[in-house]
Amino acid sequence: MIFPGARRFPFAPCQGLALVLIAGASVQGHSSEPLYVKNLSPVSGLFGLPSQRSAFTTGSGSFAAAVHSSVANHYVEDSNDVESLNIDGETLRFALEARLGIAENWDIQVEIPWLDHSGGNLDSIIDSWHDLWGMSDGGRPDVDQDLLDYRYQAPGASFAFEDDASGLGDITVSLNHEFFRTPTSAAGLALGYKFASA
């Protein structure tokens, strides 16, 4: 995760190991991938939550690759008597995903992300959308638009991140095993490791 210049950041970017049970289904006998979804919250990115993927593994000796992109606009402002949180900014993420089938029902997956944290450009579009439909905006109009301001304050822990930053994110490697398959469905296990980039 990219947070250069963050002061007293209590959630240090970390390496992590995860074991995940995955299940999938095919359409008319053809393997299909679930919708690629990644939580781009600047804090949750530190914990290495895995991306969704199909339980079907890449065939032995086969190679597959994909490029994913996501953008998220964040605004959260909350506080109580002992702590306060402000998350205002935008995250753009590109990821190269590669899979190699190493044996029958086994593959290795590598995901290499590039991240950009900035004030972004979507605040006015989101405000206009909320206004059009009369939706609650959570206090967005009360702050400057397209501003990067990530702050947390509590006794013994705080961080502040206000400068745009971009670069290589945390690389993940996972070993995937498809242990059950029918013509229309599959189930598998994935064991993954996240390498901290900072």
N, C-alpha and C positions, 0 to 999 in steps of 0.2 A: 504494500500500500504506500502511496506517495504522500508524505506529510513533511517535507523539509521545512525547517524553521519553526515547527510546532514547539511551543514552550510547555514543559512539564506535562508531556503527553502520557497519561496513565496506562493507556492501552497500547503498549509497544507493539509494532508490527512483529508478528511471531510466525514461527514455523508451526505446522499443525498436521496431525494425522487424523483421518476420518474414515470410518467404515459405513457404507450406505447400502441399503437394500433398494434395488430398482426393479420396476416391472414395466412391461410394455406390451403393446398390441400392434398387429400389422393390419393393413387394409388390403383385402383381396390377395393375401399371401405375400405382399411386398412390405418389407420393413419400412417403418416411418419414424421420424424423429419427433419427439414432443416439441412444443413451442419453446425456443431457447429463451429462458428468463434468468436474469441475474439481478440480485438485490444490490443496487448501486449506492445505498446509504453509506456515507463516508465512514461511519463507525462499524457497521456490520461487515464491511469489506475486510476488516482486520482479522476476522475469525475464519475465513476460508470456507464458507459454506459452498458446497459443490453445486455446479450447474446441472440442470436436468439433462438427461440423455436417454436414448433408447436402451432397453435391456438387451437387445440383439447385439451381439459382438461382431466386429469386423472379421471376415473370413480369414482363415489361416493363410499367411503369406500376402494378404491384401493390405493396401494402404488407402486411407481416406483422409481428406482435409477439408476444413471449412473456415470461413472468416465470419465472425459475428460482430455486430455493432449495436450499441445501446446508448441512450441518453436519458438522464433523469434530472429533473429540476427539484430541488429540495427547499422546503421552508417549514421549520418547526421552531416555535418559541414557547418555552414553558419554564416555570420556576415554582419553587415552594420555599419554605422557611430556611432550608439548608442547602439547596442546590438550584442551579439554573442551567438551562441548555438553550443554545441558539444555533440552528443549522440553516444557513441561507446560502445557496450556491447551486452549481450545476456540475454534473459529472458526465463526461463523454468517455466511452470505453469501446475499444476495438480488441478483438481477441482472435488469434490464430489457434485453431484446434486441429491436432493431427492424431490419427489412430493407426496402429499397426497390429494386425492379427498375428499373434505369436504361436498359436496352436489352436486346435479345434475348440471353440467356445471360450477362448481367452484373447483379450487384446490389451494393449497399453495405450493410454491416452495422455497427451501433453497439451496443456493450454498455456499460451503465452499472451498476456494482456498488455495493452498500452492504455494508460489512463490520463485524462486531463480534468483537473479540478479548476473551475473558474467561476466568475460571476455569471457567465452564460449570456444567452440572448432570448430566453423563452418567457421571462417574467411578464412582459406586456401581453403576450399571446394568451398565457394562462389567466391573467387578470381579466382580459376581455372575454374569454370563454366563461369564466365564473359569472361575470356581469350579464352576459347574454342569457344564461339559464337561471339566474338568480340563486346561484349556488354559494354556500359559505366559502369564504376565502381564507379563513384562519388568521386574519390580520396582515395578509400580504400587502395591501395598499398603504399600510402605516410605515413601511420601510422603503428605502431607496431601491430602485430596480437594478437588476443585473449586478448585484453586489456579492462578493464572496466573504462570508463571515461565519466561521465555525468556531463556537466557543462553548466550553463547559466549565463550571465553577462549583466546587464542593469542598468541604473541609478535607484537606489532605490530598486533593486531586484536582487538577485543572488542565485545560489546554486552550490554546488560541491559534487559529490558522486563518490568515487573511490574505495571503499572497497566492496568485495563480501558480500552479505547478503542473507539470506533465512529465511522463516518462514511463519506463517499464514497470508494470505491476508485479504482484506475486505470482510466480510460475507454479502451476500445479501438475503433478504426475499421478496417474492412477492406473491400477491394475484391475481389470474388469473380467468377471467370470459369469457366463450365462449357464446357470445350472438346471434350467427347466425351459422347455420349448414345446409348443404345439404349433400347428399350421397358422394359428392366428394370434398367439401370445407368447410371452417369454418372461422369465424372472432371472435376476442376476444379483451379484454382489460386487461392490466396487470398494477398493481400498486405496485411499489417496493420500498424498503428502503435499503440503503447501510450503514453498521456499520463500522466505521473506526477502523482498527486494531492497529493503532499507534497514 
